Amino acid sequence: TTSEPTPDHDTFLLIHSDAADGNQDFTDSSQFNRTVSINSSNVQHDTAIAKSGFGASSILFDGTGDYLSVPDSPEWKVEGDFTWDAWIRPAAIGSKMSIFAQQNYGACSGINFYMQFEASGKIEFSVCHNAGSGVGGQSTTSLSAGTWYHVAVIKIGDIGGNGGSLMIAINGTIETTATGNMDGSDMPDAVTIGHTGDSAVGDFNGHMD
């Protein structure tokens, strides 16, 4: 969590932000070189607020339609062990905001996974299983506006069994652990960063790296 990661063969998606102020080109630095698309003319690299040690800029989202999307891929069906993580700096707390998701609506049959803020500032994550019941949890820490946090969700355990553990970590400390069957759902949808398909959850407002 102290410097930018180096991609390896287990890295499925890696979006750095190390660009000129206002630049809107986003690159996947993993082996897959996936297409990263912007949804709004406002989402951009911002040098005014950059995460120390992580390049010259961070990604700015204004909370009103700004997000990135990455096309559907077999890797998004989150089988086996995995980690999703990011540095985030929310501009405001008090409403639900998406961090990333593969989700086209709120019910578990329309979710593969999501990570989002609750109105309290706590981080929530959920993984569904074959369009059925899901496993998830919330952090114990409530995040504050204007502060950088490293947020991560780590899944360790069986494929197709009930022995898996899903953990939420804030700044490297595991805060919540949930267990259950969570092989994910094979959905034909893009992964979205800063946005979700659930109309009850707003777009991300702040900076991300």
Solvent accessible surface area in square Angstrom, and as a share of the most:
residue,aa,sasa,rsa
1,T,96,0.56
2,T,118,0.68
3,S,71,0.46
4,E,52,0.23
5,P,73,0.46
6,T,119,0.69
7,P,51,0.32
8,D,81,0.42
9,H,138,0.62
10,D,102,0.53
11,T,30,0.17
12,F,87,0.36
13,L,33,0.16
14,L,25,0.12
15,I,24,0.12
16,H,47,0.21
17,S,0,0.00
18,D,85,0.44
19,A,27,0.21
20,A,71,0.55
21,D,90,0.46
22,G,34,0.32
23,N,51,0.26
24,Q,63,0.28
25,D,106,0.55
26,F,17,0.07
27,T,85,0.49
28,D,3,0.02
29,S,41,0.27
30,S,9,0.06
31,Q,105,0.47
32,F,77,0.32
33,N,110,0.56
34,R,31,0.11
35,T,87,0.50
36,V,17,0.10
37,S,49,0.32
38,I,62,0.32
39,N,80,0.41
40,S,23,0.15
41,S,94,0.61
42,N,71,0.36
43,V,0,0.00
44,Q,48,0.22
45,H,4,0.02
46,D,16,0.08
47,T,57,0.33
48,A,88,0.68
49,I,52,0.26
50,A,39,0.30
51,K,27,0.12
52,S,92,0.59
53,G,50,0.48
54,F,14,0.06
55,G,30,0.29
56,A,58,0.45
57,S,0,0.00
58,S,0,0.00
59,I,5,0.03
60,L,52,0.26
61,F,0,0.00
62,D,56,0.29
63,G,22,0.21
64,T,107,0.62
65,G,24,0.23
66,D,1,0.00
67,Y,36,0.14
68,L,0,0.00
69,S,27,0.17
70,V,0,0.00
71,P,71,0.44
72,D,67,0.35
73,S,13,0.08
74,P,112,0.71
75,E,46,0.21
76,W,4,0.01
77,K,49,0.21
78,V,8,0.05
79,E,87,0.39
80,G,10,0.10
81,D,95,0.49
82,F,32,0.13
83,T,75,0.44
84,W,35,0.12
85,D,74,0.38
86,A,12,0.10
87,W,29,0.10
88,I,0,0.00
89,R,56,0.21
90,P,0,0.00
91,A,55,0.43
92,A,49,0.38
93,I,59,0.30
94,G,51,0.49
95,S,68,0.44
96,K,79,0.34
97,M,11,0.05
98,S,1,0.00
99,I,0,0.00
100,F,7,0.03
101,A,0,0.00
102,Q,1,0.01
103,Q,14,0.06
104,N,67,0.34
105,Y,103,0.39
106,G,38,0.37
107,A,57,0.44
108,C,36,0.22
109,S,58,0.37
110,G,1,0.01
111,I,8,0.04
112,N,0,0.00
113,F,0,0.00
114,Y,29,0.11
115,M,0,0.00
116,Q,9,0.04
117,F,1,0.00
118,E,23,0.10
119,A,53,0.41
120,S,64,0.41
121,G,0,0.00
122,K,63,0.27
123,I,0,0.00
124,E,32,0.14
125,F,1,0.00
126,S,17,0.11
127,V,0,0.00
128,C,1,0.01
129,H,40,0.18
130,N,93,0.48
131,A,52,0.41
132,G,34,0.32
133,S,93,0.60
134,G,39,0.38
135,V,17,0.10
136,G,34,0.32
137,G,20,0.19
138,Q,69,0.31
139,S,3,0.02
140,T,95,0.55
141,T,49,0.29
142,S,54,0.35
143,L,6,0.03
144,S,60,0.39
145,A,50,0.39
146,G,35,0.34
147,T,59,0.34
148,W,47,0.16
149,Y,23,0.09
150,H,19,0.09
151,V,0,0.00
152,A,6,0.04
153,V,0,0.00
154,I,38,0.19
155,K,1,0.00
156,I,91,0.46
157,G,28,0.27
158,D,79,0.41
159,I,116,0.59
160,G,49,0.47
161,G,22,0.21
162,N,112,0.58
163,G,50,0.48
164,G,1,0.01
165,S,28,0.18
166,L,4,0.02
167,M,26,0.11
168,I,3,0.01
169,A,5,0.04
170,I,8,0.04
171,N,84,0.43
172,G,59,0.57
173,T,86,0.50
174,I,92,0.47
175,E,42,0.19
176,T,30,0.17
177,T,77,0.45
178,A,21,0.16
179,T,91,0.53
180,G,15,0.14
181,N,43,0.22
182,M,2,0.01
183,D,10,0.05
184,G,0,0.00
185,S,6,0.04
186,D,104,0.54
187,M,14,0.06
188,P,117,0.74
189,D,37,0.19
190,A,40,0.31
191,V,0,0.00
192,T,20,0.11
193,I,16,0.08
194,G,0,0.00
195,H,51,0.23
196,T,5,0.03
197,G,31,0.30
198,D,30,0.15
199,S,120,0.77
200,A,74,0.57
201,V,12,0.07
202,G,34,0.33
203,D,24,0.13
204,F,0,0.00
205,N,46,0.24
206,G,1,0.01
207,H,13,0.06
208,M,8,0.04
209,D,23,0.12
